[in-house]
């Protein structure tokens, strides 16, 4: 992408990266920001880490830009000066983008190569030791609930951030498992001081909602410090899927420079509704990975997992009724045999049919264009 920017900026093309909701929280240890200021901190870190000179546009915390652009995590658009979309694709493909610009504007005489660039990239944000505390194994596929931090209740940043996931049994039957995960935000350069009292949470639930246990304290850890998530797998039941619960968490916030270590209590409202903007954490270990900014690495798998995530009844098929409203206009192109559902083979073939390089001939048009 950087080579294309070098070649076509002199031709009057403006390039922008769009920062949207994290598609895969925990990649490089990043977690979803709670404020626009934190979102801009992510942008600054990405600029340092990628060494890019392409400017960034950050979406609002309401994710309006994400929704308007089809809710795809790594989409790509060519827009003309009048605001018309000339080309779009579900997954960014620099090779296809260069071909588009050669067709629309013309080829450049001496295309820039990656070896011509000297990008001053930095490694991902550093953390203290991880891998000390075993992760909780989820009971199958989990879906993330809407979480609202009570930003007005504290003057301090949320150094740790809550992710609340429920299993499919809860979504189907109103009874299942809730995974409460408290993740250190690496942008604040904090860690758990295991010589201090461990993290404690407490849930206050309305009538009709049962959570067991409603409070717990994390186990003591022998290692003096670490940055692993603090996770609790609890039972949850409800007869009111529109309900929400209040959660408070108390922990010691300790910075990596050892300049302060203070007790912090912060609060959340946790809705029992699935968050449609929440990203998906990959893998049983759920973490690590790389920040995929330049080449769209991991694209096909991400697309497949996203589509599978629409399978609300967990029957292995994705029916039209399960597809998010903003994606319905693409369903007919996804549904290759036109039977109204996406079978496993159709989902597996989506990257080839609608992903990088797709659409230059074949079903669905260039880049999955609608």
N, C-alpha and C positions, 0 to 999 in steps of 0.2 A: 504493500500500500504506500509506503514511504517513497519508493522509486516512482510510482505513478504520480504522486504529489509533486515530486521534483520536476517531472517532465511536463505536467499539464497546468501547473500554476502559472507559468509564463504565458500560457495560452488563454488565460482568463478564467480558468476553472477554480472554484473555491472548494476546499476540502474541510470536512468537519467530522470528528468523532462524536457520537452521541452517547452520553452516559445515561443508562437506564437502570432499573432495578437489577440487582445482582441475579444472574441466571443460575449460578451455582455457588451459593454461600459455602464458605470454608475452603474454597480454592485459594491457595497461598495464605490461608488462615483468615481471609477477609470475612466480615460479617455485615449484614445489612445495616446501613446508617439509619439513624432516627431523625436527623435534622438535615436541612439543606446545607448547613455549614459542614456537617460530617460528609455529606455527599461530595462537596467541593474538596474536602480533604482527600477523598478517594481519587478525584480527578488529578490533584497535585501529585499523589503517589504514582498514579498511572503514567503521568508525564515523565516523572523521574525514572520509573522502572522501564518504560519502553524507549525512552530517549527520543520521542517523537517531537516534531515541530508542528504537526497538524493541530489546530485549536480544537477545544472540546466545548460541547454544549451539554449542560447538565439538565436532565428532566426535573420537573417540580416533584415534590414529595407525594403529590396526588397521582403521579405517573400518567398524566394526560398525554404526553408525547408518546410514551410506550403504547398506550391504547390506540392512539390515532394512527400509529404506524403498524398496527396489526399484532402487537404483543409478541413478536419474534425477537429472540435474544441477540441475534447478530445479523440483522437485516441490512440491506444496502439499497440506496436510492440514488438515482440521477435526476435532478430537478432543474428545469430550465429557468431563465430569468423571470418568466411569467408565472412561475409556481406550478407548472405542469410536470407531472411525474413521467419522465421519458423511459426510464427503466427501473425495475425493482426486482430484487430476489430475496428469498427467505434466508439465505445464508451468504455472507460476504464472500466473494470470490475475486481476488485481485486479478487473476488471469482474464476472467470474463469482463471485468471492469475495464481493463486496458483495451480489450477488443471493442467494447462499446465506445470508448472515447476515440479510438482510431476511426471508427465508422462515423461518429458524430462530428468530430473535429478534424481528424486526420492523424496519421502516424508522425512521430517525432523522428528526427534524423538519427540521433544516437541515443537510444533508450538507456536510462540509468539502470545500473545493475546493483544488487544488494551489496556486492563487494566494493562498489564505489562510495558507499555510505560509511560514515564513522559515527554511529549512533552512540551517544554517551549513556548507555543504559545502566541501571542499577539493579541489584538483586531485589527480590521481594522484601517487604518490611520484616525486620528481624524480630524474633521473639526469644524468650528464655526457653529452657529445655521443654520439649513436648514428648509425648509417648510414655509418660510415667504412669498416668492413670488410665486403666482400660476403659474403652468406650462401651456404652450400653448397646446391646444388639437389639434393634427394633423388631417387633413381632410382625414382620412383613412390611409391605409398602405403607408409608406414612404420608399424611397430608398435613400441611402447615396451617395453623389457625391464625386469624387476625389478632395481632398484638398491638396495643396502644400504650406506649410508655407515658407515665404522668410527668411530663416535662416541667409542669408548673410547681411540682412538689419539691424540687431540689434545684440548687444553684450549681451543682456539679454535673459534669457529663455522665452519661451512662457508660461507665468504663467496662461493664459487662452488659451483654445484651441477651435477652430471652428469646429463644425459639421454642414454640410449643407445637408439637406434632401429635396427631391422633391416628389410630389405625383405621382400616376400612370397616372393621366390625362396629366401631363406634358410629361411623357415618351411616352405616346401613341400619343398625339396630338400636342405636342410642346407648350402647354399653360396650366398653372396650378399654383400650390403653391410651394413656396420655404421657408423652415424653417431654419433660421439661428440661431444656438445655440452657445453661448459662455460659455464654462464650465471652472471653476477654476480647475486646476490640484492639487489635494490634496497632492501630494508628495512634493509640494513646501510650504505647510502650509501657504496659502494665504487666503484672504477674500476680499469681497467688503466693502470698507469704504463708507457708504452711506451719510457721511457728505461731501465727496468730489464730484466733478462733476460726473454724471453717464456716463456709457459707451456709446460711439457713434461709429457707423459704416458708411462707405461710399463705394459704389460700382461704379466702372467704367466699363461699358459694351460696347462691340464693336457694330458696325452696325449689325442689325439683331437679337439682343438680347435686350429684354425689361424687366426691373425690376422696380417695383413700390412698395414703394418708393425706390429711390437709396440711401437714407441716412436716418438715424433716431437716436434718442437719447432715451435711456431707461428711464422709468418713475422714479421719485424720490420715495425712500422707507423710511418710517418712522423709521423702526428699524435701529439702528446705524450701524450694521454690519450683514452680512449674507454670505452664500456661494451658494445660488441658482443660476442656470443658467440664463443668460440674453438671452431671445429668442425673435425673430421677425418673424412673418409670413407675407410674402410679395408675390405679384403677379410676375410671371415670364413667359416669352414667348420667343420663338426662332424659326428661320427658318434654323438654323445651329446647329444641335445637337453635332457637333464636336468643338464648340466654347468654350471659357473660359472667365471668368470675373475676374477683379482684385478687391480685397476687402481690405480696410484698417480699422483698429479698434483702437480706442483710449480709454484707461481706466486707472484707478489708481491702481497700484500694491501695495498692502499693506500686510505686513507679520503679522502672528498671534502673534508674540512677540512684535509687535508695535515698531520695530526698524527702519522701513522705510515705506514710502508711497509716491510713485513717479508716475508721469504721463508716460505712455508708449504708443507708437504708433507702431503697427506691421502690416505686410501685408501678403496677401495670393493670390494665383492664384486658382480659383475655376473652375474646368472643369465641363462641363455639361454632362459628362459621369459618369455612375454609377461605384462606386468603388467595384470591386468584392471581395476585401479583407475586406471590412467594416463589422463589426459585427452588430448584431441587438439589439436594445434597447427594452426591454420587458415592457409591461404594459402602461396604460394611464398615470400613475404617473411617469413612466420611471426613475427608480432609486432605491436605497436601495438594498435589496437582500444580498446574502452572497457570499463570495469568495469560489467557489466550487473547492477545490484542492485535497481533499483526497478521497472523495467517489463518485465523479461524480454526485453530487446532481443536480436535474433538468434536467438530461440527456434526457429522452424521449421527454419532451416538446421542448427542444432545437433542437433535431433532426427533429421533425415535423415542427417547425417553419422555420428551414433552408430549408427544401424541399419545403414548401409552398412559400418561398421567390423566388423560381425559376419561379413561375407562372407569366411570363412577361405580358401576356394579361389579367390577372386577371379574367379568366373564371372558376376558381376553379379546373382546370386540369393542370397537368404538362406534356407537350409533350416532346418527345426526343429532339426536336429542341430547347427547352428552358433550357435544362440541361447543366451546365458548362462542357466544353470539358474534363476537368480532371476527371469528374465523369461519363462519358459515359460508361466506362467499367463496372460500377456497375448498370447501368440502367436496364439491362435485369433481374437482380435479384430483383430489386425493383418492376418491372412491373410483378406482380404475375400472371395476366391473359394473358400476352403477347400481349396486343392490341395496344401497342405503346404509351400509355399515363398512367399517374398515377392518378387514381381517388381518391376521398376523403378517401374511406375506405382503399385503399392500402397505402396511406400516413399515416393514423392513425395507421395502423398495423405495420409500419416499425420498431419501437423500439422492438417489440416482435420478428420480423423476422430477424432483422439485428443488433439490439442493444445489451445491456448487456446480456450475457448469451446465446445469440442466436447462432445457428450454431452447437451446440453439438447434431447433428442429425437434420433432417429437411432440408428444402430448403435453399440453399445459402452457405452451408459449414460453418466450424467453424469460428465464429466471423465475418461473412461477407467476408471471404477470397476469393480473386479472383483467 
